[in-house]
Amino acid sequence: MKIFDKEGNADSKEDTQAEAGDPDAKNSGSSGGEAKKTQDNPEEAKEAQGSPEEAKEAQGGPEEAKETQAKEAQGSPEEASASSETEKSPEELCREENEILKDQLLRLAADFDNFRKRTARQIEETRKAVLEQVLLDFLEVTDNFDRAIKSTKTAEDMSSIASGLEQLSKQFFSILEKYGIEKIESERASEFDPHKHEAVQHVETSELPDNTIVEVYKAGYALNSKVIRPAIVSVARNPNETKE
């Protein structure tokens, strides 16, 4: 048998609310438990809150993020240079290439001018050296001529003088041959060659074949097989061999 009174009804109501799981009642109960644990363990509460340095680092995160973004936006110097080159217009690139080619052309022209001057100087030095050697060789002939002239004043036999002059002539022509100068053969009755001879007179004669040399007025010379002076001659015209 149950007895219902005011207190019993109240008690049963509280029990009913507790059993129904009132959220406020449960939260208040859990909060109270955590607070009690914090009070019981002060060190754990301190660790949970964290140190002031950690809190400062947590707050400074946005500033570091801004600096990183700014650096990334600026980029490296190499990237900036590459981007500036890519941003140049075709006219600017063409102008720069033109300046480079112009500089190379000026350098090449200067090198060529120096080469030309150096070559001309070397040629002139070589010419002077060769000329000096030629003159030294001919000075020997000049010395022999001086001795021959002195001997003619005291010599009684003219044959010895003629022999000395022949020796001088041989010495002179040997020096010419040394430097590639040869005398063009132009003997009487030899065939006239317009490449080696120059005719200054035509002589009608039946003693020589037509178009042959009658007389040599001046000898001709060739340097390394190249005619530098043709022989001056007269050419025969044989009336018996006149062409029809």
Secondary structure, DSSP 8 states (H G I E B T S, - for coil): -----HHHHHHHHHHHHHHHT-HHHHHHHHHHHHHHHHHH-HHHHHHHH--HHHHHHHHHHHHHHHHHHHHHHH--HHHHHHHHHHTS-HHHHHHHHHHHHHHHHHHHHHHHHHHHHHHHHHHHHHHHHHHHHHHHHHHHHHHHHHHHHHHHHH-S-HHHHHHHHHHHHHHHHHHHHHTTEEEE---TT-B--TTTEEEEEEEE-SSS-TTBEEEEEE-EEEETTEEEE-EEEEEEE-GGG---
